Amino acid sequence: MDEMEIIDHEIAVDEEFDALTIELKSSPIRRFPAKTHARKVAKALGVDHGIIYLPGQSELGYEDSDMEAPFRQRRYFYYLSGADFAGCAVTYDIEADNLILWIPYTPPQTVLWYGTTPSPAECMEKSDLDDVKYVAELPKYLVPTLALVETLYGLRESQLPRFKSFDTLKPHIRIDTSSLLSAIGEARVIKSDYELAMIRKANDISSLAHRTVCEELLSLKNECEVEAIFTAVSISRNAHTQAYAIIAGSGANAASLHYGANNEPLAGRQLLVLDAGAEWNVYASDITRTLPISGSFTPEAKAIYDLVNEMQTQCIDRIRPGTVYYSLHLHAHMVAVKGLLQIGILHNGTASEIFKNGTSTAFFPHGLGHHVGLEVHDVPGYERLMIEADGFLAMGGKRKPVLPEMLREMMALDSFDPIAAADEGSNTKMSGPPPPYKGRRQLAPGMIVTVEPGIYFCRPYIETFFLKQPDHARYINTEVLERYWDVGGVRIEDDILVTDDGNENLSWAPKGQEMLDIINGETKQIKDRTWYREQ
């Protein structure tokens, strides 16, 4: 079966022949839905005329070297084109509903060294486009078309057309580089059936790779072997690119959220946090599992693992259309506070007092999750899931450390009842957009978000920002905490699709008892999984 062909089907009973048959539910998804995406962007822009122009990424080389850097296509360009090779551009005439991909011509001598790029016919077959032309012809099309349309939409000044005839035209047309970024971001928030199929396949491959690490764990000696196994399984399934740098942190390394050295021995350490997800056809996955290196949890590690698992389970159970995602983040913090009080790491206050003081951020210092799509931290659109713009580099921002006082302000919300929100089955505070949720995203069918709670024991962070501040230190039992430094950290993360009536977990990497059984060789069966389907 062609790798781009995804067939939706179900098993049915044929009573006449007393047998099982396969019934197709819809036509195969064969082509990248570029035209659908372009129309969504135009709708988000709220205009009925103008030209959208996006250049793709050029080939890039390493500084002071004759070697090329690995190619990574611009995601906004890819969303409107489906073209994953260098030197392209795309134009969309909104009023004419005309989407054209512009590709480079590959001369024979280039084919000798580097191979060929897709032909116009191959691009048309792969992606839903109105036309494919060579990029050398772009000025002859764009300049006269813009002279009539008079409006050009681009992402930023640096990505406007670069040829003389356009420079001559520029003073006579309207150029908008402020509207398109957020409009494409909004369009990308709800995934098409094609995009869902790609993300599902990325999750299938990544889940299998996580499972394989579980199967081999007891024989491994170093974090680098974990990374090697995950990468090997991904490549063997034709997923050559990771959505992000693999995190394989053991012991204290598990308490660094973006640890990436992956070069230390596993011996003498309790836990391994493996945060890794492969790409499939440019679309990302993002899965984290925490594994007991010896095959069994210490009492301290089990207490923290069970708490994080409870945080995630309760939040996933509450995902449905209309839920305000940020309320899930607050809910996870409240579950964490109650659990840490029960364990004894927190004391001297009620759950509500400690929650509103922001002290739980000593142990759960990051957001609950993010969108997943063409980026592992996909764009948020017009409304954010978390704070600011979710800290996403894709929106031009930079990651900022979240300090306790920031989280305290976030959590001191008069209209949020943390105790009620943490009670099992209570969802009265989880839906609807009243303050303090203004500008924060309500979940809708077709969104894919991660749910990734964690509890960490990062000694420099906790000792510097919390134990030296009396208003936090009074709630932290340092005597009990001393027993948990060696746990390092626990994070559990899955990619969750919001459905019409609830949610679907796209990640099936083993966790909990299934994970322990696989690590200890007590099961080899993969039950009801779809990774083996050749899509």
KEGU-542645 format. One record per atom (N, C-alpha, C): residue in three letters; x, z, y negated. Coordinates in steps of 0.05 Angstrom, whole numbers, plus 5000, padded with zeros to 4 digits. Each point is the difference from the previous one (the first is absolute). Example, Ala and Ser with C-alpha at 12.3 -4.5 7.8 and 13.67 -1.06 7.14 Angstrom:
REM KEGU-542645
ala526451565114/ala498250004976/ala501850004976/ser499349864979/ser501650014976/ser498550144978/
***
This chain:
REM KEGU-542645
met501750005024/met498350004976/met501850004975/asp499349844981/asp501549994975/asp500050284987/glu502350084987/glu500250264989/glu498150064978/met498949794987/met498250034978/met497150015009/glu499549975026/glu497349985009/glu499050275010/ile498150124987/ile498850265007/ile497149965008/ile499450065024/ile497249965010/ile498650265003/asp497950044986/asp498350245003/asp498149965023/his500050195019/his498449965024/his499050275010/glu498249995020/glu499150255013/glu499449945029/ile500050205016/ile499449975029/ile497050045004/ala498949815015/ala497150025006/ala499549975030/val497850115009/val499349985029/val498249765004/asp500749835018/asp498449775008/asp498550075025/glu497450074996/glu498450105023/glu499649795022/glu499949754991/glu499549795020/glu502249985020/phe502550034991/phe502349985018/phe501250275006/asp498950224990/asp501150265004/asp502950014994/ala500749924975/ala502849984993/ala500350064970/leu502550034992/leu500650044972/leu500849744987/thr499049944977/thr500749764985/thr501050084973/ile501449814987/ile501050054973/ile498449834981/glu498750134981/glu498449864980/glu501450004973/leu500449764989/leu501249994974/leu498050084978/lys500950174982/lys498350104979/lys500249844974/ser502349864997/ser500349844975/ser502249805005/ser500349814982/ser502049805002/ser502850124996/pro502149885013/pro502750114996/pro500849994971/ile501550204992/ile501250004973/ile502749865001/arg500149764991/arg502449845004/arg501749974975/arg498750024976/arg501549934976/arg500050244980/phe502250014986/phe500250204979/phe497849954979/pro498450194992/pro497749964982/pro500849994971/ala501949824993/ala501049994972/ala497849944980/lys498249825007/lys497849934981/lys498250244995/thr499350145021/thr498450244998/thr501350204981/his502650035004/his501550194984/his500049914970/ala500449744996/ala500049904972/ala497450054986/arg497849965014/arg497350054989/arg499650294994/lys501050185017/lys499850294995/lys501550084975/val502349884996/val501650064977/val498649914974/ala498949755001/ala498549904977/ala497750184993/lys498650105021/lys497750184996/lys501050264987/ala502250105009/ala501150254989/ala500949964971/leu501049764994/leu500849944972/leu497549984982/gly497749935011/gly497649984985/gly499949764981/val501349785008/val500149764983/val499149765017/asp499249784986/asp499149775014/asp501749754995/his502250044986/his501849784995/his502950104996/gly501949825002/gly502850074997/gly501649935025/ile502650004997/ile501849945023/ile501650255007/ile499950085025/ile501750215010/ile502649875011/tyr502250104991/tyr502649895009/tyr501850235010/leu500949965025/leu501850205012/leu502349865014/pro502550064993/pro502349905015/pro500650185024/gly500949875021/gly501050165023/gly502850094995/gln501150145019/gln502750104998/gln502049785006/ser502250004985/ser502249815005/ser501950135020/glu501849845012/glu502050115017/glu502050164983/leu500750235011/leu501850184985/leu502550055017/gly502350034986/gly502450065014/gly501150284992/tyr501750105017/tyr501250264994/tyr502149964978/glu500350204983/glu502049994979/glu502849985011/asp501649824989/asp502849965008/asp500249935029/ser498249835009/ser500049925028/ser498849735003/asp500749855021/asp498749745005/asp497850035021/met499250255006/met497950045019/met497350054986/glu497949905012/glu497350034989/glu498850265008/ala498550124982/ala498550245006/ala497649925017/pro499050185017/pro497549935015/pro497849934981/phe498549795008/phe497949914982/phe497550185002/arg498950074977/arg497550154999/arg498249884979/gln497849885009/gln498249864982/gln498650204980/arg499549894976/arg498450164981/arg497250035011/arg499050245000/arg497550065013/arg497649894985/tyr500050004973/tyr497849894985/tyr499849705004/phe502349875001/phe500149715006/phe498949955028/tyr500950155019/tyr499249965028/tyr496950035003/tyr498950194985/tyr497250055002/tyr498349754993/leu501049844982/leu498649764991/leu500949745014/ser501950025018/ser501149765011/ser500450015031/gly500850225010/gly500750025029/gly502649875006/ala501749944980/ala502549865004/ala502350215000/asp501450025023/asp502150205002/asp502749875002/phe500749834981/phe502649884998/phe500749964970/ala502549954995/ala501050014972/ala499449744985/gly500050034973/gly499949774982/gly497349884995/cys497950155004/cys497249904997/cys498850104974/ala497649894994/ala498350104979/ala497149955009/val498150134987/val497249965005/val498549994974/thr498049824998/thr498349984977/thr497150015009/tyr498350134984/tyr497150015006/tyr498549944974/asp498749774999/asp498249934978/asp497350135006/ile499450204984/ile497650175005/ile497549844998/glu499649854979/glu497549854996/glu499749785021/ala502249865006/ala499849785020/ala500250115029/asp500550255003/asp500350125026/asp502049855017/asn502449954988/asn502049835012/asn502650165004/leu500750045025/leu502350165007/leu502249825012/ile502349994987/ile502249825008/ile502550165005/leu501249965023/leu502650115006/leu502249794995/trp502150094986/trp502249824992/trp502450095016/ile501249825016/ile502150075019/ile502549834994/pro502450105007/pro502449844996/pro500349785021/tyr501349794992/tyr500749795019/tyr502750085013/thr500249965026/thr502450085015/thr501649745007/pro502349964986/pro501649775006/pro501350025028/pro500749775012/pro501150005027/pro502550185003/gln501849994980/gln502450165002/gln499450305001/thr497850094987/thr499250285001/thr498950075028/val498549815012/val499050045027/val502250055019/leu502349854997/leu502350035018/leu500950295000/trp500150134977/trp501250274998/trp497950225004/tyr497649964989/tyr498150234999/tyr497349945013/gly499649755010/gly497449945011/gly498149904978/thr497749935008/thr498149894980/thr498050214992/thr498749954977/thr497750164991/thr497549865009/pro497750155001/pro497549875008/pro499349764983/ser498949805013/ser499149764985/ser497350054987/pro499149834981/pro497450044989/pro497850015020/ala500149835021/ala497950015021/ala500050265015/glu502450115005/glu500150255015/glu499050234982/cys500549994975/cys499050214981/cys496949984999/met498949764999/met497149974999/met498750105026/glu501449965022/glu498950105026/glu500050305002/lys502150124988/lys500350295002/lys498250154981/ser499749894975/ser498650154979/ser497849844988/asp497950144991/asp497649874988/asp500649934971/leu501149764996/leu500849904974/leu498549744994/asp499849934974/asp498949744994/asp502049775001/asp502650074995/asp502049805001/asp502750135002/val502049855010/val502850095000/val501649774989/lys501750064980/lys501649794988/lys502950114996/tyr501849814995/tyr502850084996/tyr500350124972/val501650214998/val500250154975/val501249834977/ala501449795007/ala501149824979/ala497749874984/glu497749985012/glu497749874986/glu498450204983/leu500750265001/leu498450204986/leu499749954970/pro502149934985/pro499749964971/pro497949784994/lys500049785016/lys498149784995/lys497150095004/tyr499650215016/tyr497350105004/tyr499350224980/leu501850194996/leu499450244986/leu499649954970/val501849854988/val499949964971/val497449874991/pro499249775011/pro497449884990/pro497650175008/thr500150145022/thr497750175008/thr499850234981/leu502250124993/leu499950234981/leu499249904972/ala500649764993/ala499249904974/ala497049994997/leu498649975023/leu497149995000/leu498850285003/val501250155018/val498950275007/val500850214978/glu502449984990/glu501050164978/glu500550295006/thr499850095025/thr500650285006/thr501650015026/leu502250154999/leu501750045023/leu500250295007/tyr499550075025/tyr500250285009/tyr502550035017/gly501850184992/gly502450055016/gly500450305003/leu501750085019/leu500550285005/leu501650134977/arg502149864992/arg501750114979/arg501649774987/glu501250064978/glu501449794984/glu502149875017/ser501450155016/ser502349905016/ser499149805022/gln497350005006/gln499049825021/gln498449774989/leu500349944974/leu498649764989/leu501649755007/pro498749764999/pro501449755007/pro502649974984/arg502049885012/arg502649964987/arg500749705000/phe498749854982/phe500849724996/phe499349924971/lys501449804990/lys499949934972/lys497249934990/ser498549845016/ser497449914991/ser498150244997/phe500450215016/phe498350244996/phe500850154975/asp502650014994/asp500850144976/asp498949864975/thr499749745001/thr498849854978/thr497050074997/leu498750045023/leu497150064999/leu499350284993/lys501850195005/lys499550294998/lys498650084973/pro500949894977/pro498850094975/pro497049924998/his499149825016/his497249904997/his498150115021/ile500950185018/ile498250105020/ile500150314999/arg498050125013/arg499950295002/arg501450085026/ile501950184998/ile501450105024/ile499450305003/asp498850075023/asp499250275006/asp501850115023/thr501750194994/thr501750125020/thr499250305004/ser497750074991/ser499250295001/ser497650055019/ser498649795008/ser497550035016/ser500349955029/leu501949835008/leu500149905027/leu500950215020/leu501950164992/leu501250205019/leu497950185011/ser498450124983/ser497950195010/ser497849855014/ala499449754992/ala497949855012/ala500749935029/ile502549915005/ile500849955028/ile500150265015/gly500950214987/gly500050265014/gly497250085009/glu498049964982/glu497350075008/glu499049835023/ala500749744999/ala499249825022/ala501250085026/arg502550105000/arg501450075024/arg499050265013/val498550164985/val499150265011/val498249965024/ile498249815000/ile498249955022/ile501249775017/lys500650065025/lys501349805017/lys498049805012/ser500949755002/ser498549805014/ser500350035030/asp498349865015/asp500250025029/asp502849915010/tyr501149804987/tyr502749915008/tyr502050224995/glu499950134977/glu501950214993/glu499750235020/leu497550075006/leu499650225020/leu501249935026/ala499849755009/ala501249925025/ala503050025000/met501249934977/met502950024998/met500950305000/ile498650174986/ile500750284999/ile499550135027/arg497949925013/arg499450115027/arg502349935019/lys501049754999/lys502249925017/lys502550154993/ala500650044975/ala502350154991/ala499850295012/asn497650114999/asn499650275012/asn500350005030/asp499149795013/asp500349995029/asp503050005008/ile501649834986/ile502849995006/ile501450264994/ser499450124977/ser501250254991/ser499250235019/ser497550005008/ser499150215018/ser501549995027/leu500449755010/leu501549975025/leu502850094996/ala501349944977/ala502750094995/ala500250304999/his498050134987/his500050295000/his499750115028/arg498349885016/arg499750095027/arg502549975016/thr501549784996/thr502549965015/thr502050214992/val500250084975/val501750224992/val499350255015/cys497450065003/cys499150235015/cys501149995029/glu499749765012/glu500949975028/glu502950045004/glu501649944979/glu502950025002/glu501250254988/leu498450164987/leu501050224983/leu501950185014/leu499350095024/leu501750205013/leu502849915007/ser500449735000/ser502649905006/ser501749934975/leu498850044977/leu501349924975/leu501850234989/lys502249914987/lys501950204990/lys500250004970/asn499249784986/asn500449984972/asn497749864987/glu499650064974/glu497849874985/glu500349705000/cys502449905000/cys500449714999/cys498849865024/glu499950135023/glu498849895024/glu497049974997/val498850194986/val497149984994/val499449754983/glu501649974979/glu499649764983/glu500449755016/ala502149995017/ala500649765016/ala497749935018/ile498850205014/ile497849945018/ile497649894985/phe499350134978/phe497749914985/phe500449714990/thr502349944990/thr500649734990/thr500049805023/ala501150085022/ala500249815023/ala497249935011/val498350205002/val497349945009/val498549824981/ser500450054974/ser498749834980/ser500949715001/ile502649965002/ile501149735000/ile499249865026/ser499950155022/ser499349885026/ser497149905000/arg498450114981/arg497249914997/arg499849804976/asn502249904991/asn500249804979/asn499350114972/ala500350264997/ala499750134974/ala502850064991/his501249824984/his502950014993/his500550184976/thr498050084986/thr500350144975/thr498550275001/gln501450214991/gln498750264997/gln498650014973/ala497750134998/ala498650024975/ala501550184980/tyr501750175010/tyr501750184984/tyr502250105017/ala502050124988/ala502350105015/ala499050235019/ile500949985025/ile499250195020/ile501150284993/ile498250205003/ile500850284996/ile500050135028/ala502350095009/ala500250145025/ala501650254996/gly498650204988/gly501350254991/gly499650225020/ser502150125009/ser499850235018/ser500950264986/gly499050225010/gly500750264988/gly499450014971/ala501950094984/ala499650034971/ala499649734987/asn500949785012/asn499649734989/asn497049934999/ala498550125018/ala497149955000/ala498650114975/ala501450174985/ala498850114976/ala500649844975/ser501649785003/ser500449814978/ser498249765004/leu498249964981/leu497849825004/leu500949715006/his502149914986/his501049735003/his502850005011/tyr500650175019/tyr502650005014/tyr500449735013/gly502449904998/gly500549735012/gly502749965012/ala501750215001/ala502649965012/ala499849955030/asn498350145014/asn499549965029/asn502649985016/asn501850204996/asn502649995013/asn500950275010/glu498250195003/glu500850275008/glu499150065029/pro501450185013/pro499350065028/pro497450165002/leu498649975022/leu497550145005/leu500450275012/ala502250055012/ala500550255015/ala499650244982/gly498750205011/gly499650254986/gly497850004979/arg498549794998/arg497949984980/arg497349995013/gln498050104986/gln497350035011/gln498449745000/leu499949884976/leu498049784996/leu501449754989/leu498749785006/leu500849744988/leu497549884986/val500349944974/val497949864986/val500749705000/leu498449845012/leu500449715001/leu497849864983/asp500849904977/asp498249864982/asp500949715000/ala498549835013/ala500949725004/ala497649825004/gly500149764989/gly497849815003/gly501149714996/ala499349835018/ala500949724999/ala498149844983/glu501049774991/glu498349804987/glu499149795020/trp497749884995/trp499149775015/trp498949794981/asn501449774998/asn499249794982/asn499750114971/val501950164991/val500350114973/val498350254996/tyr498250065018/tyr498250244997/tyr501350255013/ala499550234988/ala501550245007/ala498350185019/ser501550185013/ser498850235013/ser501650244992/asp498950245004/asp501450244991/asp499150235018/ile501750085018/ile499350215020/ile502150215002/thr499350255001/thr501950225003/thr499150185023/arg502050075016/arg499650195022/arg502250214999/thr499450245009/thr501950225001/thr500350075030/leu502449985010/leu500550045029/leu501750245005/pro499450165020/pro501750225009/pro502449895016/ile502450044990/ile502349875011/ile500550085029/ser499450255006/ser500450115028/ser497749935019/gly497949894989/gly497649945017/gly497950214997/ser500550224987/ser498050214995/ser500550134973/phe497850104988/phe500250124974/phe500850305003/thr501750094981/thr500350294998/thr497450124989/pro499650265002/pro497550114988/pro499749944971/glu502250014984/glu499849954972/glu499349704995/ala501449825014/ala499549724997/ala497149935008/lys499150125021/lys497249945009/lys498050094980/ala500550234987/ala498150104980/ala499849814977/ile502349894991/ile500049814978/ile498849735008/tyr500849915024/tyr498949745009/tyr496950025002/asp499050215012/asp497150035003/asp498650014973/leu501350124980/leu498850024974/leu499949724987/val502249855001/val500049744988/val498049825014/asn499950025027/asn498049845015/asn497250074991/glu499550254994/glu497350084991/glu499549894972/met502050014983/met499749884973/met499249715002/gln501549855017/gln499449725003/gln497349945012/thr499450145021/thr497449965015/thr497750044981/gln500050224985/gln497850064982/gln499749794978/cys502349904990/cys499849804979/cys499149735010/ile501049925024/ile499149755011/ile497050015006/asp499150225010/asp497150035007/asp498249974975/arg501150054977/arg498449984975/arg500249734986/ile501549815012/ile500349744988/ile497549835006/arg498749914979/arg497749835002/arg499549884972/pro498549794998/pro499449884974/pro498950214981/gly501050004975/gly499050184980/gly501750254997/thr501650065020/thr501850244998/thr502149954979/val500450204983/val502249994980/val502550085014/tyr502049825002/tyr502450065016/tyr501450254990/tyr500150034974/tyr501550234989/tyr498850275010/ser497450005005/ser498850255010/ser501150065028/leu500849805015/leu501250045027/leu502750134997/his501549924979/his502650124995/his499750304994/leu498050074983/leu499650284994/leu499050155025/his498449875016/his499150125025/his502350065018/ala501949815003/ala502350055017/ala501650244990/his500350034974/his501450234989/his498650265007/met497350004999/met498650245006/met500350075030/val499949815017/val500450055029/val502850115004/ala501949894986/ala502850095002/ala500250294991/val498850074978/val500150284990/val498850195020/lys497749945011/lys498850185019/lys501650025025/gly501249785009/gly501750015024/gly502650164995/leu501349964977/leu502450154994/leu499550304996/leu497650064990/leu499250284999/leu499850125028/gln498749855018/gln499750105027/gln502750035014/ile501849824995/ile502750025012/ile501550234989/gly499650064974/gly501450214987/gly502049914980/ile500549744997/ile501949914980/ile499050054972/leu497449984996/leu498750074975/leu498650275003/his499950164979/his498750265001/his499450094971/asn498950244998/asn499650134974/asn498049864982/gly498149855012/gly498049864983/gly497949875018/thr497849934987/thr498049855015/thr500749705001/ala498749855017/ala500649725002/ala499449864974/ser497850074987/ser499349884975/ser502150064978/glu500950254999/glu502050074979/glu502649845004/ile500949985025/ile502549875006/ile499749704995/phe497749895008/phe499549714996/phe500149944971/lys498650154983/lys499949934972/lys502750054986/asn501650175012/asn502750054988/asn501949775007/gly499449835018/gly501749775008/gly502350085017/thr500050245012/thr502350095016/thr500249845026/ser497849895010/ser500249845024/ser501849764998/thr500649914975/thr501749774996/thr502950075007/ala500650255004/ala502750075011/ala500449885027/phe497849975015/phe500149915028/phe498849725004/phe498249924982/phe498749745002/phe500349874973/pro502349884994/pro500749924973/pro499349714992/his498749855018/his499549724994/his497049955003/gly499249754992/gly497249935002/gly499149955028/leu497450015005/leu498949975026/leu500449725011/gly500249794983/gly500349735010/gly499849794979/his499649755008/his500149774982/his498749775014/his499549794985/his499049755012/his502349875017/val499249845019/val501949845016/val499149715000/gly501949824997/gly499349714999/gly502549835000/leu500349834980/leu502449854997/leu502450174993/glu499650234989/glu502050214996/glu499350235018/val502050155009/val499450245015/val498650204982/his500950024974/his498550154980/his498649794983/asp497749915010/asp498749774987/asp498850084973/val499449794984/val499250054973/val497250134999/pro499650174979/pro497550154999/pro497649874987/gly500549774985/gly497849884985/gly499450164975/tyr497549984991/tyr499250124974/tyr499850305002/glu499650115024/glu499750295003/glu502150105020/arg501050244995/arg502250105017/arg498950195022/leu501450015022/leu499350195020/leu500850284992/met502550024990/met501150264994/met500450034970/ile502450084991/ile500550044971/ile501549774988/glu499949974974/glu501349784986/glu499249745013/ala501949835006/ala499549755014/ala500950015029/asp499850245011/asp500850065028/asp503049985003/gly501549974979/gly502949985001/gly501049755013/phe498549795001/phe500849765015/phe501849834984/leu502249935012/leu502049824987/leu498749734995/ala498049925017/ala498749744997/ala498649974973/met499350234988/met498749994974/met502050044977/gly502649985006/gly502050014979/gly500850294993/gly499150195016/gly500750284994/gly502450095016/lys500850244996/lys502250125015/lys499050265012/arg501150065024/arg499250245013/arg500950244984/lys498350204998/lys500750244986/lys499550245019/pro501950194999/pro499550255016/pro497650154989/val498350105017/val497750154991/val500750295001/leu500150124976/leu500850284998/leu497650185003/pro500450265006/pro497850185006/pro498050024977/glu501050004975/glu498150034977/glu498249774998/met500949765008/met498349764999/met497750035021/leu500750095024/leu498050035021/leu498150234993/arg501050214987/arg498250214992/arg497849904981/glu500949844981/glu498049884981/glu498049835015/met501049845020/met498349835015/met497950155015/met500850245010/met498250145018/met498250204986/ala500650074976/ala498350204985/ala497649854989/leu498249925017/leu497849844993/leu497450165001/asp498750044977/asp497750184999/asp497749905018/ser499849735003/ser497749905015/ser500649965029/phe502350095009/phe500749965029/phe500050275013/asp498450045021/asp499850245015/asp501849985025/pro502450105000/pro501949965022/pro499050135026/ile498750234998/ile499150135024/ile497849845014/ala498149914984/ala497849835011/ala501149745011/ala501949884986/ala501149755009/ala501550035026/ala501250225005/ala501650045024/ala498250085024/asp497550084995/asp498350085022/asp499349755017/glu500150035025/glu499449785018/glu497249894995/gly499849744997/gly497549874996/gly499049984971/ser501450144982/ser499149994972/ser501249764987/asn498349834990/asn500949764986/asn498749974973/thr498850214990/thr498449984976/thr501849954975/lys502550085002/lys501949964978/lys501849755004/met499449855021/met501849785008/met499149734990/ser497749974989/ser499149734992/ser498950014972/gly499949754989/gly499049984972/gly502350034980/pro499749874977/pro502349994981/pro499950194976/pro498650245001/pro499950164976/pro502850134995/pro500450094975/pro502650144994/pro500450225020/pro502550055008/pro502549894989/pro500949755014/tyr498249855012/tyr500849765016/tyr499949744984/lys499550014974/lys499849764984/lys502649835003/gly499649755007/gly502349825003/gly501350025026/arg499050165019/arg501150025026/arg498249855020/arg501249885019/arg498749805017/arg498150125020/gln497549905001/gln498250055022/gln500649805022/leu500150095025/leu500649825022/leu497649815005/ala500749765009/ala498049795005/ala500849845025/pro498149895014/pro500649845024/pro502149794994/gly501949975018/gly502149804997/gly502650114988/met499950254991/met502550134991/met501650105024/ile502649994998/ile501750135021/ile501850204985/val499850255008/val501550214987/val501450175021/thr502250124993/thr501350185018/thr498950284996/val500250165021/val499550294998/val502550135012/glu501650134983/glu502750095009/glu500650284990/pro498650205008/pro500750274991/pro502650095013/gly501350194988/gly502550115011/gly500550284990/ile501550155016/ile501050264992/ile503050005004/tyr501550074979/tyr502949985000/tyr501350274991/phe502350045011/phe501650244993/phe502749914989/cys499949894976/cys502349914986/cys501250234983/arg502150125010/arg501050244988/arg500849974970/pro501549794993/pro500749974971/pro497549984982/tyr498049855009/tyr497649964984/tyr498450264997/ile499650145023/ile498450244999/ile501450224986/glu502650035005/glu501450234987/glu500449954970/thr500349754992/thr500549954972/thr497450014983/phe497949875010/phe497649974984/phe497950215005/phe500150145022/phe497850185007/phe500950295003/leu502150055015/leu500850285005/leu501250134975/lys500849834980/lys501150114975/lys497850034979/gln497649925006/gln497850034981/gln498150215010/pro499750234986/pro498450225010/pro497249935007/asp498749824985/asp497249935005/asp499649855026/his502249885010/his499949875027/his501150195021/ala502350134993/ala501450165020/ala498350225011/arg498150114984/arg498450225010/arg498249925023/tyr499449745002/tyr498349915022/tyr501549915025/ile502749994999/ile501649905022/ile501350235014/asn499550035026/asn501250215016/asn502749905010/thr502250084986/thr502649905007/thr501050095027/glu499050235009/glu500850105026/glu499049825023/val497549924997/val498849825020/val501249724996/leu500449924975/leu501049734994/leu502749965014/glu501650215002/glu502749975011/glu499949895028/arg497950055015/arg499849905027/arg499449705002/tyr499349884977/tyr498949725000/tyr501949804988/trp502350094989/trp501849804988/trp500949805020/asp500650085025/asp501049825020/asp497949805010/val497550054993/val497949805008/val500549744985/gly501050024975/gly500549764984/gly497549904987/gly498549845014/gly497649894989/gly498349865021/val497449984993/val498149865017/val498349824983/arg499849745008/arg498249824986/arg498749835022/ile497449954997/ile498449825018/ile498549814982/glu500349745006/glu498949794983/glu498749785016/asp497749914991/asp498649775012/asp498949824979/asp499549755007/asp498849814982/asp497049985007/ile498350064980/ile497150035005/ile498549794985/leu498449845015/leu498249814988/leu497350134993/val499149964976/val497450104992/val497949795009/thr498150085017/thr498049835010/thr497350044986/asp498049855007/asp497450024987/asp498850285004/asp500650135022/asp498750265006/asp502050225006/gly502549964995/gly502050215005/gly502849894998/asn501550015022/asn502749914999/asn501049935028/glu502249855001/glu501349935025/glu503050054997/asn501250155019/asn502850054999/asn501549765013/leu501549854985/leu501449775010/leu502650075014/ser500950244997/ser502550095012/ser499550155026/trp501349925022/trp499550145025/trp502650115012/ala502050034983/ala502550135009/ala499250285010/pro501150085023/pro499150255012/pro500750254983/lys498250195001/lys500550254986/lys498650225017/gly500550254993/gly498850225014/gly500850015030/gln498150065017/gln500650035029/gln500849745012/glu498849784992/glu500849745010/glu503049954995/met500950064976/met502849974993/met501850175018/leu499250255004/leu501650185017/leu500249905029/asp497749905010/asp500049895028/asp501849765002/ile500149834980/ile501749775002/ile503050084997/ile500650184982/ile502850094997/ile501050115026/asn498350155014/asn500950145025/asn499549845025/gly499349744996/gly499749825023/gly497650055018/glu498050134989/glu497650065016/glu497949785000/thr500449804983/thr498149775000/thr501549764990/lys499349775012/lys501149744992/lys497749814992/gln497650095004/gln497749824995/gln499449974970/ile499549764992/ile499049954973/ile497149945003/lys498350174990/lys497249975005/lys498649894976/asp498449795005/asp498249894979/asp501649924975/arg502349875003/arg501649924978/arg500049694998/thr500649904977/thr499949714996/thr502649884993/trp502250155002/trp502649894992/trp500849765015/tyr499149975025/tyr500949785017/tyr498649744994/arg498050004982/arg498749754994/arg501949834984/glu500349755007/glu501649814985/glu498249884978/gln500450094976/gln498249914978/gln501249764986/
***
